[in-house]
Amino acid sequence: MDRYERIIALDRHLRAARRPVTVAHLQDELGCSRATVYRDIAFLRDALMAPVVGDGEAGFHYDKAEAERFELPGLWLSSEELHALLAAQQLLARSSGGMLSSALAPLQQRVEKLLDAQSGGKRWPLERVRVLPHRGRRMDEHVFRIVASAVLDRRQLAFDYRARTTDEKTRRTVSPQRLTHYRDNWYLDAWDEDREALRSFSIDRIGGARLLDAAARDVDEAALDAHLAGSYGIFAGSPKGWATIRFSAKAARWVADERWHSQQQGRFLPDGRYELKLPYSVPRELLMDVLQYGADAEIVEPLALREQLRAHLQLALANYQDD
């Protein structure tokens, strides 16, 4: 057992013992060496301030009067939980291009202290946990903090938004609903007060953000899910139809294990290919993802979506025509 489990077991044995417990008995119960027993006793007594009395000759026990007032610290982690926290620490430190590092620095310091306390001075090989952000966009940390505050404080938010497709700048007043982290980028799902509709905004395109005094309008969770997660992609909207995509037998080994959408339907065909069906509204993102598979993917239906992909491929091919 690891140190956490030994300390828990040691506390249990000393608390239940009616007479001093010998080191030999603790060795058997904890499955460790004599030296480890002494180290754990010292840690329990000196670091955790447990009322341990006795010595190695007569045995150890708790002072009965003090034992009733002593409890182990509230947050202890098993070795598996500690390792998971270690991985989460690296994700926090390295994801989003470091954008959250200063905003969450106090939490980061607490995590590091907890890891140090439970590692007993052991050095953890942090370089063995790799986090590789993919296509993350640059974002203003100050804007992110204001947006996050609006979401959590349930206050309306005003900001300038520059649409990526048209580069047009508009002033928006919204009731924030959710923060969404999608493909290494952050989005704000909100009720647009002027347009009276749900919209998703890429936070890296938000500027001049300002908290308002007005309380945010709360949209029902079911309505949020139906609109924002009903179709494929981040700017989902209500589904307009279902797309059927067939992947080659080679690509099927990957696609069959991927989750493209919560309502997707997939099946292997007799020849080893894989057929995927999923709802979509705005085809832009779906087309880009299908294009990543090149000749290993084919949109079967609807015909309009198939023709859109054909047009994309023809335009791309035109870039490689000889002069």
C-alpha positions as CSV (number, residue, x, y, z in Angstrom):
1,M,0.0,0.0,0.0
2,D,1.1,3.6,-0.5
3,R,1.8,6.2,2.2
4,Y,-1.7,7.5,2.2
5,E,-3.2,4.1,2.7
6,R,-0.6,3.3,5.4
7,I,-1.3,6.5,7.4
8,I,-5.1,5.8,7.3
9,A,-4.5,2.2,8.4
10,L,-2.0,3.3,11.1
11,D,-4.5,5.9,12.5
12,R,-7.2,3.2,12.5
13,H,-5.0,0.7,14.4
14,L,-3.8,3.2,17.0
15,R,-7.3,4.5,17.6
16,A,-8.8,1.1,18.1
17,A,-6.0,-0.4,20.2
18,R,-6.7,-1.0,23.9
19,R,-3.0,-1.5,24.6
20,P,0.3,-0.3,22.9
21,V,0.8,-1.8,19.4
22,T,4.2,-3.2,18.8
23,V,6.3,-2.2,15.7
24,A,6.4,-5.9,14.6
25,H,2.6,-6.0,14.6
26,L,2.4,-2.7,12.6
27,Q,4.9,-4.2,10.1
28,D,2.5,-7.1,9.5
29,E,-0.6,-5.0,9.3
30,L,0.9,-2.4,7.0
31,G,3.0,-4.7,5.0
32,C,6.2,-2.5,5.2
33,S,9.6,-2.5,6.8
34,R,10.5,-1.5,10.4
35,A,12.1,1.7,9.2
36,T,8.9,2.7,7.3
37,V,6.8,2.1,10.4
38,Y,9.0,4.5,12.3
39,R,8.9,7.1,9.5
40,D,5.1,6.9,9.4
41,I,4.8,7.2,13.1
42,A,7.0,10.3,13.1
43,F,5.0,11.8,10.2
44,L,1.7,11.1,12.0
45,R,3.0,12.6,15.2
46,D,5.1,15.5,14.0
47,A,3.4,16.6,10.8
48,L,-0.2,15.8,11.5
49,M,0.0,16.5,15.2
50,A,-1.5,13.1,16.2
51,P,-1.5,12.3,19.9
52,V,1.0,9.3,19.5
53,V,2.7,8.2,22.7
54,G,5.0,5.3,23.4
55,D,8.3,4.0,21.9
56,G,9.6,1.2,19.8
57,E,10.2,-1.1,22.8
58,A,6.8,-0.9,24.6
59,G,4.8,-0.1,21.5
60,F,2.7,2.9,20.3
61,H,-0.8,4.1,21.1
62,Y,-2.9,7.2,21.1
63,D,-3.4,9.3,24.2
64,K,-7.1,8.5,25.0
65,A,-8.0,12.0,26.1
66,E,-6.4,13.7,23.0
67,A,-7.5,11.0,20.5
68,E,-11.2,12.1,20.8
69,R,-10.3,15.6,19.5
70,F,-7.9,14.5,16.8
71,E,-8.9,13.9,13.2
72,L,-6.8,13.3,10.1
73,P,-6.8,16.3,7.6
74,G,-9.9,16.4,5.5
75,L,-8.2,16.1,2.1
76,W,-6.1,13.0,1.5
77,L,-5.6,11.4,-1.8
78,S,-4.9,7.8,-2.8
79,S,-1.9,7.2,-5.1
80,E,-4.3,7.0,-8.1
81,E,-6.0,10.2,-7.2
82,L,-2.7,11.9,-6.6
83,H,-1.5,10.8,-10.1
84,A,-4.7,12.1,-11.6
85,L,-4.3,15.4,-9.8
86,L,-0.7,15.6,-11.1
87,A,-1.9,15.1,-14.7
88,A,-4.7,17.8,-14.1
89,Q,-2.0,20.2,-12.8
90,Q,-0.1,19.9,-16.1
91,L,-3.3,20.3,-18.1
92,L,-4.0,23.5,-16.1
93,A,-0.5,24.8,-16.5
94,R,0.0,24.1,-20.2
95,S,-3.4,24.3,-21.9
96,S,-5.0,27.4,-23.3
97,G,-1.6,28.7,-24.2
98,G,-1.0,29.6,-20.5
99,M,-3.9,32.0,-20.7
100,L,-5.3,30.8,-17.4
101,S,-2.0,30.5,-15.6
102,S,-2.1,33.9,-13.8
103,A,-5.8,33.9,-13.2
104,L,-5.6,30.5,-11.5
105,A,-2.1,31.0,-9.9
106,P,-3.4,30.8,-6.3
107,L,-5.2,27.5,-7.1
108,Q,-2.0,26.3,-8.9
109,Q,0.1,27.0,-5.8
110,R,-2.4,25.1,-3.5
111,V,-2.2,22.1,-5.8
112,E,1.6,22.2,-5.8
113,K,1.7,22.4,-1.9
114,L,-0.7,19.5,-1.7
115,L,1.4,17.4,-4.1
116,D,4.6,18.3,-2.1
117,A,3.0,17.4,1.2
118,Q,1.8,14.0,0.0
119,S,4.9,13.1,-2.0
120,G,7.2,13.2,1.1
121,G,9.8,15.1,-0.9
122,K,9.7,12.7,-3.9
123,R,10.3,14.4,-7.2
124,W,7.5,13.7,-9.7
125,P,8.5,13.2,-13.4
126,L,6.3,16.0,-14.7
127,E,8.0,15.8,-18.1
128,R,6.2,12.4,-18.6
129,V,2.8,14.2,-18.8
130,R,2.5,16.0,-22.1
131,V,-0.2,18.5,-23.0
132,L,-0.1,19.6,-26.6
133,P,-2.7,22.3,-27.4
134,H,-3.9,22.2,-31.0
135,R,-4.9,25.3,-32.9
136,G,-5.6,27.3,-29.8
137,R,-6.2,31.0,-30.5
138,R,-4.7,34.0,-28.7
139,M,-7.1,35.5,-26.2
140,D,-7.2,38.5,-23.9
141,E,-7.1,37.2,-20.3
142,H,-8.8,40.3,-19.0
143,V,-11.8,39.7,-21.4
144,F,-11.9,36.1,-20.3
145,R,-12.2,37.1,-16.7
146,I,-15.0,39.5,-17.3
147,V,-16.9,36.9,-19.4
148,A,-16.4,34.2,-16.8
149,S,-17.6,36.6,-14.0
150,A,-20.7,37.5,-16.0
151,V,-21.5,33.8,-16.5
152,L,-21.0,32.9,-12.8
153,D,-22.5,36.1,-11.3
154,R,-25.5,35.8,-13.6
155,R,-25.2,39.4,-14.9
156,Q,-25.7,40.8,-18.4
157,L,-22.7,41.6,-20.5
158,A,-22.0,44.2,-23.2
159,F,-19.1,43.8,-25.7
160,D,-17.9,44.5,-29.2
161,Y,-17.9,41.4,-31.4
162,R,-16.0,41.0,-34.7
163,A,-17.4,38.1,-36.7
164,R,-14.8,35.8,-38.2
165,T,-16.7,35.2,-41.4
166,T,-17.4,38.8,-42.3
167,D,-15.0,40.7,-40.0
168,E,-17.9,43.0,-39.3
169,K,-17.9,44.7,-35.8
170,T,-21.1,44.9,-33.8
171,R,-22.1,45.9,-30.3
172,R,-23.8,43.1,-28.4
173,T,-25.8,43.0,-25.1
174,V,-26.3,39.4,-23.9
175,S,-27.4,37.3,-21.0
176,P,-24.5,34.8,-20.6
177,Q,-25.6,31.1,-20.2
178,R,-22.5,28.9,-20.4
179,L,-18.7,28.9,-21.0
180,T,-17.8,26.2,-23.5
181,H,-14.3,24.9,-24.1
182,Y,-14.3,23.3,-27.5
183,R,-11.3,22.1,-29.5
184,D,-8.8,24.1,-27.4
185,N,-10.8,27.3,-27.6
186,W,-13.3,29.1,-25.4
187,Y,-16.8,30.2,-26.4
188,L,-19.6,32.1,-24.7
189,D,-23.1,30.7,-25.1
190,A,-25.5,33.5,-24.5
191,W,-29.0,34.9,-25.1
192,D,-28.6,37.9,-27.4
193,E,-31.0,40.6,-26.0
194,D,-31.3,42.6,-29.2
195,R,-31.8,39.6,-31.6
196,E,-33.8,37.7,-29.0
197,A,-32.1,34.4,-29.8
198,L,-29.4,32.1,-28.6
199,R,-25.9,32.7,-30.0
200,S,-22.4,31.4,-29.4
201,F,-19.5,33.8,-29.4
202,S,-15.8,33.0,-29.8
203,I,-14.1,34.7,-26.8
204,D,-11.0,35.6,-28.8
205,R,-13.2,37.8,-31.0
206,I,-14.7,39.7,-28.1
207,G,-13.5,43.2,-27.2
208,G,-14.5,46.0,-24.9
209,A,-16.3,43.6,-22.5
210,R,-18.2,45.3,-19.7
211,L,-20.4,43.9,-16.9
212,L,-23.8,45.4,-16.6
213,D,-25.9,45.8,-13.5
214,A,-28.9,44.0,-15.0
215,A,-29.5,40.4,-14.0
216,A,-28.9,37.8,-16.8
217,R,-31.9,36.0,-18.2
218,D,-31.8,32.3,-17.5
219,V,-32.6,30.0,-20.4
220,D,-34.0,26.6,-19.6
221,E,-31.3,23.9,-19.7
222,A,-33.3,21.7,-22.1
223,A,-33.7,24.6,-24.5
224,L,-29.9,25.3,-24.3
225,D,-29.1,21.7,-25.1
226,A,-31.7,21.5,-27.9
227,H,-30.3,24.6,-29.6
228,L,-26.6,24.6,-28.8
229,A,-25.9,20.8,-28.9
230,G,-28.7,19.7,-31.3
231,S,-26.5,19.6,-34.4
232,Y,-22.9,19.1,-35.3
233,G,-20.3,21.7,-34.4
234,I,-19.9,24.6,-32.0
235,F,-22.4,26.8,-33.8
236,A,-25.0,24.1,-33.9
237,G,-28.5,25.5,-34.1
238,S,-31.6,23.3,-34.6
239,P,-30.9,20.3,-36.9
240,K,-31.8,20.9,-40.5
241,G,-31.1,17.3,-41.6
242,W,-28.9,14.2,-41.1
243,A,-25.7,13.6,-42.9
244,T,-24.5,10.2,-43.9
245,I,-20.7,9.7,-44.3
246,R,-18.9,6.6,-45.3
247,F,-15.3,5.9,-44.4
248,S,-12.8,3.5,-45.9
249,A,-11.9,0.3,-44.1
250,K,-8.6,1.9,-43.2
251,A,-10.2,5.1,-41.7
252,A,-12.9,3.0,-40.0
253,R,-10.5,1.9,-37.3
254,W,-10.3,5.5,-36.1
255,V,-13.8,6.8,-36.8
256,A,-15.6,3.9,-35.1
257,D,-14.0,5.0,-31.8
258,E,-14.6,8.7,-32.2
259,R,-17.5,10.7,-30.8
260,W,-18.6,13.2,-33.4
261,H,-22.0,13.9,-31.9
262,S,-24.1,12.8,-28.9
263,Q,-26.9,11.4,-31.3
264,Q,-24.6,9.9,-33.9
265,Q,-25.4,6.5,-35.4
266,G,-22.7,4.3,-36.7
267,R,-22.3,0.8,-38.2
268,F,-19.7,-1.3,-40.0
269,L,-20.6,-2.3,-43.6
270,P,-20.0,-5.8,-44.9
271,D,-16.9,-4.7,-46.9
272,G,-15.2,-3.2,-43.7
273,R,-16.2,0.4,-44.4
274,Y,-17.9,2.4,-41.7
275,E,-21.0,4.5,-42.1
276,L,-21.7,7.4,-39.8
277,K,-25.0,9.4,-39.5
278,L,-25.3,12.6,-37.5
279,P,-27.5,15.7,-37.4
280,Y,-26.2,19.0,-38.7
281,S,-27.4,22.5,-39.2
282,V,-24.5,24.7,-40.4
283,P,-22.4,22.5,-42.7
284,R,-19.2,24.5,-42.6
285,E,-17.5,22.7,-39.7
286,L,-18.8,19.3,-40.7
287,L,-17.4,19.7,-44.3
288,M,-14.0,20.7,-42.9
289,D,-13.8,17.6,-40.7
290,V,-14.8,15.3,-43.6
291,L,-12.1,17.0,-45.8
292,Q,-9.4,16.0,-43.2
293,Y,-10.0,12.4,-44.2
294,G,-9.4,13.1,-47.9
295,A,-10.2,10.1,-50.2
296,D,-11.0,7.9,-47.1
297,A,-14.3,9.7,-46.6
298,E,-17.4,10.2,-48.8
299,I,-20.6,12.1,-48.0
300,V,-23.4,10.0,-49.3
301,E,-26.4,12.2,-48.4
302,P,-28.0,14.7,-48.5
303,L,-27.2,15.5,-52.1
304,A,-26.9,19.2,-51.3
305,L,-24.1,18.6,-48.8
306,R,-22.4,16.2,-51.1
307,E,-22.4,18.9,-53.8
308,Q,-21.0,21.4,-51.4
309,L,-18.1,19.1,-50.7
310,R,-17.6,18.5,-54.4
311,A,-17.4,22.3,-55.0
312,H,-14.8,22.6,-52.2
313,L,-12.7,19.9,-53.7
314,Q,-12.9,21.4,-57.1
315,L,-11.8,24.8,-55.8
316,A,-8.9,23.2,-53.9
317,L,-7.8,21.3,-57.0
318,A,-7.8,24.5,-59.0
319,N,-5.0,25.8,-56.7
320,Y,-2.8,23.0,-58.0
321,Q,-3.5,23.3,-61.7
322,D,-0.4,23.9,-63.8
323,D,-0.2,27.4,-65.4
